[in-house]
Structures are given as structure tokens and as C-alpha cells.
Amino acid sequence: MSVDKKTRESNLKKIEKAMTIAVPYLTRITIQADEKGKTHLKGNYEHWSCKDEWQTEKQFSEGTLRLMGLLWSLLNGSEPLLLEEPELSLLPEVIRHIPRDE
């Protein structure tokens, strides 16, 4: 799904806010192009052993990528979103906030 730059930046800020709560030591998310022009997600992690460490999406955990994808889908979709076993690879702190059908 392609979105305009303003929408992308707005959604990224919302996702960043949620991710910094859900993912330990994550402080910032950005989108950057590499030397070939390919766009990548980058996350800044700050913890006791290394300050200001950046990782690309290749280094993110599966749970981090799933949560980012879920949040992006929720922000950009207008149709119902069907998820099978959304709790797979997500932290328990995140799972508590997923609505349940009762």
C-alpha cells in the first residue's frame, strides 16, 4: 500500500509511540533509504551496554515486525482486519491490550 509522505510520517510517529512502550529499549523509529535507494525501517535502541544503537528491519525480532505490521494495517485500512493467532511472537504486555471476542 502506497501512502503520501505526510500520512506516512504521521502514521510512523503513532507507531513509534506505541512501539517505544511495547519494545524494551526502543526509543525511535525512522525510515531511511540505503545507497541503492531502497527504503528501510530503522530503530534506535538505548540500553546500558550500548547507547544510541541503530538496527534495521533485518535485525528486528519477529514480534517487533509483527506488531509494526499490525499497527500499520490498523492505521491504513478501512476494511475489517482478520488475524489468526495474533498473540504469536508478541510480548505478553502487548497481548493484554488486544481486544477479545466475548
TITIZA-367838 format. One record per atom (N, C-alpha, C): x, y, z; atom name; residue number from 1. Coordinates in nm, 4 decimals, always signed. Example, Ala and Ser with C-alpha at 12.3 -4.5 7.8 and 13.67 -1.06 7.14 Angstrom:
residues 2
r xx: +1.3190, yy: -0.5690, zz: +0.7800, atomo: N, num: 1
r xx: +1.2300, yy: -0.4500, zz: +0.7800, atomo: CA, num: 1
r xx: +1.3200, yy: -0.3300, zz: +0.7800, atomo: C, num: 1
r xx: +1.2850, yy: -0.2250, zz: +0.7080, atomo: N, num: 2
r xx: +1.3670, yy: -0.1060, zz: +0.7140, atomo: CA, num: 2
r xx: +1.2900, yy: +0.0030, zz: +0.7870, atomo: C, num: 2
***
This chain:
residues 102
r xx: +0.0840, yy: -0.1166, zz: +0.0000, atomo: N, num: 1
r xx: +0.0000, yy: +0.0000, zz: +0.0000, atomo: CA, num: 1
r xx: +0.0891, yy: +0.1237, zz: +0.0000, atomo: C, num: 1
r xx: +0.0641, yy: +0.2111, zz: -0.0910, atomo: N, num: 2
r xx: +0.1415, yy: +0.3339, zz: -0.1017, atomo: CA, num: 2
r xx: +0.0620, yy: +0.4477, zz: -0.0378, atomo: C, num: 2
r xx: +0.1300, yy: +0.5252, zz: +0.0465, atomo: N, num: 3
r xx: +0.0662, yy: +0.6408, zz: +0.1093, atomo: CA, num: 3
r xx: +0.1542, yy: +0.7624, zz: +0.0867, atomo: C, num: 3
r xx: +0.0925, yy: +0.8808, zz: +0.0926, atomo: N, num: 4
r xx: +0.1704, yy: +1.0023, zz: +0.0724, atomo: CA, num: 4
r xx: +0.2641, yy: +1.0257, zz: +0.1914, atomo: C, num: 4
r xx: +0.3635, yy: +1.1104, zz: +0.1699, atomo: N, num: 5
r xx: +0.4687, yy: +1.1329, zz: +0.2695, atomo: CA, num: 5
r xx: +0.4124, yy: +1.1841, zz: +0.4024, atomo: C, num: 5
r xx: +0.3177, yy: +1.2762, zz: +0.3977, atomo: N, num: 6
r xx: +0.2593, yy: +1.3326, zz: +0.5200, atomo: CA, num: 6
r xx: +0.1884, yy: +1.2243, zz: +0.6018, atomo: C, num: 6
r xx: +0.1105, yy: +1.1402, zz: +0.5354, atomo: N, num: 7
r xx: +0.0407, yy: +1.0306, zz: +0.6031, atomo: CA, num: 7
r xx: +0.1404, yy: +0.9304, zz: +0.6590, atomo: C, num: 7
r xx: +0.2416, yy: +0.8981, zz: +0.5785, atomo: N, num: 8
r xx: +0.3436, yy: +0.8023, zz: +0.6235, atomo: CA, num: 8
r xx: +0.4130, yy: +0.8518, zz: +0.7499, atomo: C, num: 8
r xx: +0.4537, yy: +0.9788, zz: +0.7503, atomo: N, num: 9
r xx: +0.5230, yy: +1.0352, zz: +0.8663, atomo: CA, num: 9
r xx: +0.4321, yy: +1.0389, zz: +0.9890, atomo: C, num: 9
r xx: +0.3066, yy: +1.0748, zz: +0.9690, atomo: N, num: 10
r xx: +0.2103, yy: +1.0789, zz: +1.0792, atomo: CA, num: 10
r xx: +0.1893, yy: +0.9393, zz: +1.1388, atomo: C, num: 10
r xx: +0.1697, yy: +0.8417, zz: +1.0507, atomo: N, num: 11
r xx: +0.1495, yy: +0.7041, zz: +1.0968, atomo: CA, num: 11
r xx: +0.2742, yy: +0.6489, zz: +1.1645, atomo: C, num: 11
r xx: +0.3895, yy: +0.6819, zz: +1.1117, atomo: N, num: 12
r xx: +0.5148, yy: +0.6351, zz: +1.1710, atomo: CA, num: 12
r xx: +0.5311, yy: +0.6902, zz: +1.3130, atomo: C, num: 12
r xx: +0.4937, yy: +0.8145, zz: +1.3346, atomo: N, num: 13
r xx: +0.5017, yy: +0.8733, zz: +1.4693, atomo: CA, num: 13
r xx: +0.4081, yy: +0.8004, zz: +1.5656, atomo: C, num: 13
r xx: +0.2878, yy: +0.7668, zz: +1.5197, atomo: N, num: 14
r xx: +0.1921, yy: +0.6937, zz: +1.6044, atomo: CA, num: 14
r xx: +0.2459, yy: +0.5541, zz: +1.6365, atomo: C, num: 14
r xx: +0.3009, yy: +0.4890, zz: +1.5364, atomo: N, num: 15
r xx: +0.3579, yy: +0.3558, zz: +1.5564, atomo: CA, num: 15
r xx: +0.4774, yy: +0.3642, zz: +1.6508, atomo: C, num: 15
r xx: +0.5611, yy: +0.4641, zz: +1.6313, atomo: N, num: 16
r xx: +0.6775, yy: +0.4836, zz: +1.7179, atomo: CA, num: 16
r xx: +0.6347, yy: +0.4985, zz: +1.8638, atomo: C, num: 16
r xx: +0.5303, yy: +0.5753, zz: +1.8885, atomo: N, num: 17
r xx: +0.4815, yy: +0.5961, zz: +2.0253, atomo: CA, num: 17
r xx: +0.4400, yy: +0.4631, zz: +2.0880, atomo: C, num: 17
r xx: +0.3665, yy: +0.3821, zz: +2.0140, atomo: N, num: 18
r xx: +0.3231, yy: +0.2519, zz: +2.0662, atomo: CA, num: 18
r xx: +0.4405, yy: +0.1557, zz: +2.0825, atomo: C, num: 18
r xx: +0.5299, yy: +0.1559, zz: +1.9855, atomo: N, num: 19
r xx: +0.6423, yy: +0.0620, zz: +1.9886, atomo: CA, num: 19
r xx: +0.7392, yy: +0.0921, zz: +2.1021, atomo: C, num: 19
r xx: +0.7594, yy: +0.2194, zz: +2.1339, atomo: N, num: 20
r xx: +0.8522, yy: +0.2523, zz: +2.2427, atomo: CA, num: 20
r xx: +0.7966, yy: +0.2089, zz: +2.3779, atomo: C, num: 20
r xx: +0.6673, yy: +0.1903, zz: +2.3864, atomo: N, num: 21
r xx: +0.6064, yy: +0.1364, zz: +2.5082, atomo: CA, num: 21
r xx: +0.6180, yy: -0.0153, zz: +2.5101, atomo: C, num: 21
r xx: +0.5980, yy: -0.0782, zz: +2.3948, atomo: N, num: 22
r xx: +0.5911, yy: -0.2245, zz: +2.3876, atomo: CA, num: 22
r xx: +0.7265, yy: -0.2931, zz: +2.3751, atomo: C, num: 22
r xx: +0.8250, yy: -0.2275, zz: +2.3168, atomo: N, num: 23
r xx: +0.9545, yy: -0.2911, zz: +2.2894, atomo: CA, num: 23
r xx: +1.0610, yy: -0.2311, zz: +2.3807, atomo: C, num: 23
r xx: +1.1177, yy: -0.3133, zz: +2.4684, atomo: N, num: 24
r xx: +1.2183, yy: -0.2613, zz: +2.5618, atomo: CA, num: 24
r xx: +1.3362, yy: -0.1942, zz: +2.4897, atomo: C, num: 24
r xx: +1.3748, yy: -0.0792, zz: +2.5402, atomo: N, num: 25
r xx: +1.4914, yy: -0.0026, zz: +2.4954, atomo: CA, num: 25
r xx: +1.4750, yy: +0.0662, zz: +2.3603, atomo: C, num: 25
r xx: +1.3651, yy: +0.0419, zz: +2.2892, atomo: N, num: 26
r xx: +1.3428, yy: +0.1101, zz: +2.1618, atomo: CA, num: 26
r xx: +1.3034, yy: +0.2544, zz: +2.1904, atomo: C, num: 26
r xx: +1.3750, yy: +0.3495, zz: +2.1301, atomo: N, num: 27
r xx: +1.3473, yy: +0.4902, zz: +2.1571, atomo: CA, num: 27
r xx: +1.3004, yy: +0.5678, zz: +2.0346, atomo: C, num: 27
r xx: +1.3273, yy: +0.5163, zz: +1.9154, atomo: N, num: 28
r xx: +1.2935, yy: +0.5910, zz: +1.7947, atomo: CA, num: 28
r xx: +1.2827, yy: +0.4976, zz: +1.6753, atomo: C, num: 28
r xx: +1.1933, yy: +0.5317, zz: +1.5823, atomo: N, num: 29
r xx: +1.1792, yy: +0.4588, zz: +1.4560, atomo: CA, num: 29
r xx: +1.1849, yy: +0.5608, zz: +1.3432, atomo: C, num: 29
r xx: +1.2558, yy: +0.5248, zz: +1.2381, atomo: N, num: 30
r xx: +1.2645, yy: +0.6139, zz: +1.1222, atomo: CA, num: 30
r xx: +1.2676, yy: +0.5305, zz: +0.9950, atomo: C, num: 30
r xx: +1.2483, yy: +0.5967, zz: +0.8829, atomo: N, num: 31
r xx: +1.2591, yy: +0.5335, zz: +0.7518, atomo: CA, num: 31
r xx: +1.3745, yy: +0.6015, zz: +0.6798, atomo: C, num: 31
r xx: +1.4674, yy: +0.5215, zz: +0.6276, atomo: N, num: 32
r xx: +1.5819, yy: +0.5774, zz: +0.5553, atomo: CA, num: 32
r xx: +1.6100, yy: +0.4947, zz: +0.4310, atomo: C, num: 32
r xx: +1.6569, yy: +0.5620, zz: +0.3283, atomo: N, num: 33
r xx: +1.6951, yy: +0.4938, zz: +0.2050, atomo: CA, num: 33
r xx: +1.8430, yy: +0.4561, zz: +0.2133, atomo: C, num: 33
r xx: +1.8772, yy: +0.3392, zz: +0.1587, atomo: N, num: 34
r xx: +2.0177, yy: +0.2982, zz: +0.1548, atomo: CA, num: 34
r xx: +2.0844, yy: +0.3578, zz: +0.0307, atomo: C, num: 34
r xx: +2.2088, yy: +0.3197, zz: +0.0064, atomo: N, num: 35
r xx: +2.2848, yy: +0.3751, zz: -0.1057, atomo: CA, num: 35
r xx: +2.2238, yy: +0.3406, zz: -0.2418, atomo: C, num: 35
r xx: +2.1417, yy: +0.2360, zz: -0.2467, atomo: N, num: 36
r xx: +2.0752, yy: +0.1978, zz: -0.3718, atomo: CA, num: 36
r xx: +1.9360, yy: +0.2586, zz: -0.3851, atomo: C, num: 36
r xx: +1.8937, yy: +0.3340, zz: -0.2824, atomo: N, num: 37
r xx: +1.7627, yy: +0.3973, zz: -0.2858, atomo: CA, num: 37
r xx: +1.6515, yy: +0.3126, zz: -0.2281, atomo: C, num: 37
r xx: +1.6837, yy: +0.1935, zz: -0.1774, atomo: N, num: 38
r xx: +1.5829, yy: +0.1065, zz: -0.1177, atomo: CA, num: 38
r xx: +1.5518, yy: +0.1554, zz: +0.0233, atomo: C, num: 38
r xx: +1.4233, yy: +0.1651, zz: +0.0549, atomo: N, num: 39
r xx: +1.3792, yy: +0.2164, zz: +0.1832, atomo: CA, num: 39
r xx: +1.3850, yy: +0.1088, zz: +0.2910, atomo: C, num: 39
r xx: +1.4319, yy: +0.1486, zz: +0.4104, atomo: N, num: 40
r xx: +1.4430, yy: +0.0568, zz: +0.5240, atomo: CA, num: 40
r xx: +1.3894, yy: +0.1221, zz: +0.6502, atomo: C, num: 40
r xx: +1.3317, yy: +0.0389, zz: +0.7355, atomo: N, num: 41
r xx: +1.2952, yy: +0.0828, zz: +0.8698, atomo: CA, num: 41
r xx: +1.4192, yy: +0.0739, zz: +0.9566, atomo: C, num: 41
r xx: +1.4378, yy: +0.1718, zz: +1.0431, atomo: N, num: 42
r xx: +1.5490, yy: +0.1679, zz: +1.1376, atomo: CA, num: 42
r xx: +1.4938, yy: +0.2002, zz: +1.2755, atomo: C, num: 42
r xx: +1.5451, yy: +0.1298, zz: +1.3747, atomo: N, num: 43
r xx: +1.5046, yy: +0.1540, zz: +1.5120, atomo: CA, num: 43
r xx: +1.6252, yy: +0.1878, zz: +1.5969, atomo: C, num: 43
r xx: +1.6090, yy: +0.2862, zz: +1.6843, atomo: N, num: 44
r xx: +1.7163, yy: +0.3263, zz: +1.7739, atomo: CA, num: 44
r xx: +1.6912, yy: +0.2641, zz: +1.9106, atomo: C, num: 44
r xx: +1.7916, yy: +0.1920, zz: +1.9587, atomo: N, num: 45
r xx: +1.7836, yy: +0.1260, zz: +2.0890, atomo: CA, num: 45
r xx: +1.8848, yy: +0.1891, zz: +2.1831, atomo: C, num: 45
r xx: +1.8415, yy: +0.2138, zz: +2.3057, atomo: N, num: 46
r xx: +1.9305, yy: +0.2665, zz: +2.4081, atomo: CA, num: 46
r xx: +1.9245, yy: +0.1747, zz: +2.5283, atomo: C, num: 46
r xx: +2.0367, yy: +0.1200, zz: +2.5668, atomo: N, num: 47
r xx: +2.0408, yy: +0.0377, zz: +2.6875, atomo: CA, num: 47
r xx: +2.1783, yy: +0.0489, zz: +2.7506, atomo: C, num: 47
r xx: +2.1961, yy: -0.0158, zz: +2.8620, atomo: N, num: 48
r xx: +2.3171, yy: +0.0033, zz: +2.9421, atomo: CA, num: 48
r xx: +2.4457, yy: -0.0322, zz: +2.8688, atomo: C, num: 48
r xx: +2.4434, yy: -0.1293, zz: +2.7809, atomo: N, num: 49
r xx: +2.5686, yy: -0.1722, zz: +2.7171, atomo: CA, num: 49
r xx: +2.6050, yy: -0.0912, zz: +2.5929, atomo: C, num: 49
r xx: +2.5066, yy: -0.0272, zz: +2.5335, atomo: N, num: 50
r xx: +2.5352, yy: +0.0474, zz: +2.4105, atomo: CA, num: 50
r xx: +2.4335, yy: +0.1594, zz: +2.3955, atomo: C, num: 50
r xx: +2.4797, yy: +0.2800, zz: +2.3967, atomo: N, num: 51
r xx: +2.3913, yy: +0.3946, zz: +2.3783, atomo: CA, num: 51
r xx: +2.3787, yy: +0.4260, zz: +2.2293, atomo: C, num: 51
r xx: +2.2580, yy: +0.4622, zz: +2.1920, atomo: N, num: 52
r xx: +2.2335, yy: +0.5096, zz: +2.0561, atomo: CA, num: 52
r xx: +2.2690, yy: +0.4062, zz: +1.9488, atomo: C, num: 52
r xx: +2.2196, yy: +0.2843, zz: +1.9645, atomo: N, num: 53
r xx: +2.2444, yy: +0.1774, zz: +1.8683, atomo: CA, num: 53
r xx: +2.1259, yy: +0.1666, zz: +1.7720, atomo: C, num: 53
r xx: +2.1548, yy: +0.1712, zz: +1.6415, atomo: N, num: 54
r xx: +2.0509, yy: +0.1617, zz: +1.5390, atomo: CA, num: 54
r xx: +2.0492, yy: +0.0216, zz: +1.4799, atomo: C, num: 54
r xx: +1.9276, yy: -0.0301, zz: +1.4550, atomo: N, num: 55
r xx: +1.9103, yy: -0.1584, zz: +1.3886, atomo: CA, num: 55
r xx: +1.8178, yy: -0.1394, zz: +1.2695, atomo: C, num: 55
r xx: +1.8363, yy: -0.2231, zz: +1.1671, atomo: N, num: 56
r xx: +1.7456, yy: -0.2208, zz: +1.0524, atomo: CA, num: 56
r xx: +1.6389, yy: -0.3267, zz: +1.0730, atomo: C, num: 56
r xx: +1.5417, yy: -0.3274, zz: +0.9830, atomo: N, num: 57
r xx: +1.4334, yy: -0.4254, zz: +0.9940, atomo: CA, num: 57
r xx: +1.4854, yy: -0.5687, zz: +0.9878, atomo: C, num: 57
r xx: +1.6021, yy: -0.5908, zz: +0.9288, atomo: N, num: 58
r xx: +1.6598, yy: -0.7247, zz: +0.9233, atomo: CA, num: 58
r xx: +1.6998, yy: -0.7741, zz: +1.0625, atomo: C, num: 58
r xx: +1.7241, yy: -0.6808, zz: +1.1537, atomo: N, num: 59
r xx: +1.7669, yy: -0.7166, zz: +1.2887, atomo: CA, num: 59
r xx: +1.6529, yy: -0.7155, zz: +1.3902, atomo: C, num: 59
r xx: +1.5355, yy: -0.6648, zz: +1.3517, atomo: N, num: 60
r xx: +1.4212, yy: -0.6621, zz: +1.4431, atomo: CA, num: 60
r xx: +1.3744, yy: -0.8045, zz: +1.4712, atomo: C, num: 60
r xx: +1.3204, yy: -0.8244, zz: +1.5888, atomo: N, num: 61
r xx: +1.2636, yy: -0.9550, zz: +1.6207, atomo: CA, num: 61
r xx: +1.1355, yy: -0.9756, zz: +1.5394, atomo: C, num: 61
r xx: +1.0953, yy: -1.1002, zz: +1.5285, atomo: N, num: 62
r xx: +0.9719, yy: -1.1315, zz: +1.4564, atomo: CA, num: 62
r xx: +0.8525, yy: -1.0633, zz: +1.5221, atomo: C, num: 62
r xx: +0.8519, yy: -1.0612, zz: +1.6544, atomo: N, num: 63
r xx: +0.7431, yy: -0.9957, zz: +1.7268, atomo: CA, num: 63
r xx: +0.7368, yy: -0.8470, zz: +1.7005, atomo: C, num: 63
r xx: +0.8523, yy: -0.7816, zz: +1.6927, atomo: N, num: 64
r xx: +0.8571, yy: -0.6384, zz: +1.6632, atomo: CA, num: 64
r xx: +0.8016, yy: -0.6119, zz: +1.5238, atomo: C, num: 64
r xx: +0.8420, yy: -0.6931, zz: +1.4280, atomo: N, num: 65
r xx: +0.7916, yy: -0.6758, zz: +1.2908, atomo: CA, num: 65
r xx: +0.6415, yy: -0.7020, zz: +1.2818, atomo: C, num: 65
r xx: +0.5950, yy: -0.8048, zz: +1.3512, atomo: N, num: 66
r xx: +0.4508, yy: -0.8346, zz: +1.3503, atomo: CA, num: 66
r xx: +0.3713, yy: -0.7191, zz: +1.4089, atomo: C, num: 66
r xx: +0.4196, yy: -0.6643, zz: +1.5213, atomo: N, num: 67
r xx: +0.3472, yy: -0.5543, zz: +1.5846, atomo: CA, num: 67
r xx: +0.3476, yy: -0.4306, zz: +1.4954, atomo: C, num: 67
r xx: +0.4594, yy: -0.4006, zz: +1.4323, atomo: N, num: 68
r xx: +0.4641, yy: -0.2865, zz: +1.3396, atomo: CA, num: 68
r xx: +0.3657, yy: -0.3070, zz: +1.2247, atomo: C, num: 68
r xx: +0.3640, yy: -0.4273, zz: +1.1693, atomo: N, num: 69
r xx: +0.2718, yy: -0.4578, zz: +1.0596, atomo: CA, num: 69
r xx: +0.1263, yy: -0.4461, zz: +1.1020, atomo: C, num: 69
r xx: +0.0972, yy: -0.4940, zz: +1.2217, atomo: N, num: 70
r xx: -0.0390, yy: -0.4851, zz: +1.2742, atomo: CA, num: 70
r xx: -0.0803, yy: -0.3389, zz: +1.2904, atomo: C, num: 70
r xx: +0.0050, yy: -0.2598, zz: +1.3517, atomo: N, num: 71
r xx: -0.0269, yy: -0.1184, zz: +1.3715, atomo: CA, num: 71
r xx: -0.0416, yy: -0.0443, zz: +1.2390, atomo: C, num: 71
r xx: +0.0475, yy: -0.0725, zz: +1.1436, atomo: N, num: 72
r xx: +0.0378, yy: -0.0088, zz: +1.0114, atomo: CA, num: 72
r xx: -0.0950, yy: -0.0457, zz: +0.9448, atomo: C, num: 72
r xx: -0.1322, yy: -0.1717, zz: +0.9524, atomo: N, num: 73
r xx: -0.2581, yy: -0.2169, zz: +0.8920, atomo: CA, num: 73
r xx: -0.3783, yy: -0.1488, zz: +0.9556, atomo: C, num: 73
r xx: -0.3751, yy: -0.1341, zz: +1.0868, atomo: N, num: 74
r xx: -0.4859, yy: -0.0693, zz: +1.1562, atomo: CA, num: 74
r xx: -0.4971, yy: +0.0789, zz: +1.1199, atomo: C, num: 74
r xx: -0.3843, yy: +0.1437, zz: +1.1014, atomo: N, num: 75
r xx: -0.3852, yy: +0.2870, zz: +1.0684, atomo: CA, num: 75
r xx: -0.4211, yy: +0.3137, zz: +0.9227, atomo: C, num: 75
r xx: -0.3960, yy: +0.2198, zz: +0.8335, atomo: N, num: 76
r xx: -0.4117, yy: +0.2451, zz: +0.6902, atomo: CA, num: 76
r xx: -0.5268, yy: +0.1721, zz: +0.6240, atomo: C, num: 76
r xx: -0.5941, yy: +0.0875, zz: +0.6973, atomo: N, num: 77
r xx: -0.7013, yy: +0.0106, zz: +0.6347, atomo: CA, num: 77
r xx: -0.8383, yy: +0.0606, zz: +0.6751, atomo: C, num: 77
r xx: -0.9341, yy: +0.0362, zz: +0.5880, atomo: N, num: 78
r xx: -1.0728, yy: +0.0708, zz: +0.6204, atomo: CA, num: 78
r xx: -1.1599, yy: -0.0544, zz: +0.6261, atomo: C, num: 78
r xx: -1.1054, yy: -0.1652, zz: +0.5781, atomo: N, num: 79
r xx: -1.1793, yy: -0.2901, zz: +0.5808, atomo: CA, num: 79
r xx: -1.1495, yy: -0.3648, zz: +0.7104, atomo: C, num: 79
r xx: -1.2319, yy: -0.4639, zz: +0.7429, atomo: N, num: 80
r xx: -1.2030, yy: -0.5457, zz: +0.8623, atomo: CA, num: 80
r xx: -1.0671, yy: -0.6141, zz: +0.8484, atomo: C, num: 80
r xx: -0.9993, yy: -0.6272, zz: +0.9583, atomo: N, num: 81
r xx: -0.8680, yy: -0.6917, zz: +0.9613, atomo: CA, num: 81
r xx: -0.8822, yy: -0.8234, zz: +1.0353, atomo: C, num: 81
r xx: -0.8549, yy: -0.9323, zz: +0.9664, atomo: N, num: 82
r xx: -0.8650, yy: -1.0648, zz: +1.0262, atomo: CA, num: 82
r xx: -0.7269, yy: -1.1143, zz: +1.0635, atomo: C, num: 82
r xx: -0.7108, yy: -1.1554, zz: +1.1881, atomo: N, num: 83
r xx: -0.5826, yy: -1.2040, zz: +1.2367, atomo: CA, num: 83
r xx: -0.5993, yy: -1.3425, zz: +1.2958, atomo: C, num: 83
r xx: -0.5153, yy: -1.4324, zz: +1.2536, atomo: N, num: 84
r xx: -0.5147, yy: -1.5658, zz: +1.3115, atomo: CA, num: 84
r xx: -0.4013, yy: -1.5730, zz: +1.4127, atomo: C, num: 84
r xx: -0.4345, yy: -1.6039, zz: +1.5344, atomo: N, num: 85
r xx: -0.3385, yy: -1.6151, zz: +1.6437, atomo: CA, num: 85
r xx: -0.2466, yy: -1.4925, zz: +1.6529, atomo: C, num: 85
r xx: -0.3050, yy: -1.3744, zz: +1.6778, atomo: N, num: 86
r xx: -0.2235, yy: -1.2533, zz: +1.6829, atomo: CA, num: 86
r xx: -0.1221, yy: -1.2541, zz: +1.7975, atomo: C, num: 86
r xx: -0.1449, yy: -1.3401, zz: +1.8942, atomo: N, num: 87
r xx: -0.0527, yy: -1.3435, zz: +2.0082, atomo: CA, num: 87
r xx: +0.0805, yy: -1.4108, zz: +1.9784, atomo: C, num: 87
r xx: +0.0927, yy: -1.4783, zz: +1.8632, atomo: N, num: 88
r xx: +0.2191, yy: -1.5415, zz: +1.8280, atomo: CA, num: 88
r xx: +0.3273, yy: -1.4356, zz: +1.8122, atomo: C, num: 88
r xx: +0.4364, yy: -1.4559, zz: +1.8785, atomo: N, num: 89
r xx: +0.5545, yy: -1.3699, zz: +1.8704, atomo: CA, num: 89
r xx: +0.5359, yy: -1.2308, zz: +1.9303, atomo: C, num: 89
r xx: +0.4244, yy: -1.2046, zz: +1.9946, atomo: N, num: 90
r xx: +0.4065, yy: -1.0751, zz: +2.0598, atomo: CA, num: 90
r xx: +0.4350, yy: -1.0883, zz: +2.2083, atomo: C, num: 90
r xx: +0.4876, yy: -0.9837, zz: +2.2665, atomo: N, num: 91
r xx: +0.5153, yy: -0.9839, zz: +2.4096, atomo: CA, num: 91
r xx: +0.3852, yy: -0.9912, zz: +2.4890, atomo: C, num: 91
r xx: +0.3865, yy: -1.0585, zz: +2.6041, atomo: N, num: 92
r xx: +0.2647, yy: -1.0669, zz: +2.6873, atomo: CA, num: 92
r xx: +0.2079, yy: -0.9296, zz: +2.7223, atomo: C, num: 92
r xx: +0.2940, yy: -0.8291, zz: +2.7389, atomo: N, num: 93
r xx: +0.2472, yy: -0.6944, zz: +2.7713, atomo: CA, num: 93
r xx: +0.1633, yy: -0.6357, zz: +2.6574, atomo: C, num: 93
r xx: +0.1922, yy: -0.6780, zz: +2.5357, atomo: N, num: 94
r xx: +0.1177, yy: -0.6300, zz: +2.4196, atomo: CA, num: 94
r xx: -0.0125, yy: -0.7092, zz: +2.4056, atomo: C, num: 94
r xx: -0.0065, yy: -0.8385, zz: +2.4267, atomo: N, num: 95
r xx: -0.1225, yy: -0.9262, zz: +2.4101, atomo: CA, num: 95
r xx: -0.2390, yy: -0.8809, zz: +2.4978, atomo: C, num: 95
r xx: -0.2089, yy: -0.8337, zz: +2.6185, atomo: N, num: 96
r xx: -0.3167, yy: -0.7896, zz: +2.7098, atomo: CA, num: 96
r xx: -0.4034, yy: -0.6818, zz: +2.6499, atomo: C, num: 96
r xx: -0.3507, yy: -0.6051, zz: +2.5569, atomo: N, num: 97
r xx: -0.4232, yy: -0.4934, zz: +2.5000, atomo: CA, num: 97
r xx: -0.4986, yy: -0.5288, zz: +2.3715, atomo: C, num: 97
r xx: -0.4872, yy: -0.6529, zz: +2.3267, atomo: N, num: 98
r xx: -0.5610, yy: -0.6961, zz: +2.2077, atomo: CA, num: 98
r xx: -0.7022, yy: -0.7319, zz: +2.2508, atomo: C, num: 98
r xx: -0.8034, yy: -0.6684, zz: +2.1900, atomo: N, num: 99
r xx: -0.9412, yy: -0.6996, zz: +2.2282, atomo: CA, num: 99
r xx: -0.9760, yy: -0.8452, zz: +2.2019, atomo: C, num: 99
r xx: -1.0564, yy: -0.8979, zz: +2.2874, atomo: N, num: 100
r xx: -1.1003, yy: -1.0373, zz: +2.2729, atomo: CA, num: 100
r xx: -1.2488, yy: -1.0397, zz: +2.2406, atomo: C, num: 100
r xx: -1.2889, yy: -1.1360, zz: +2.1609, atomo: N, num: 101
r xx: -1.4301, yy: -1.1566, zz: +2.1290, atomo: CA, num: 101
r xx: -1.4930, yy: -1.2324, zz: +2.2455, atomo: C, num: 101
r xx: -1.5915, yy: -1.1721, zz: +2.3085, atomo: N, num: 102
r xx: -1.6540, yy: -1.2384, zz: +2.4250, atomo: CA, num: 102
r xx: -1.8001, yy: -1.2550, zz: +2.4032, atomo: C, num: 102
***
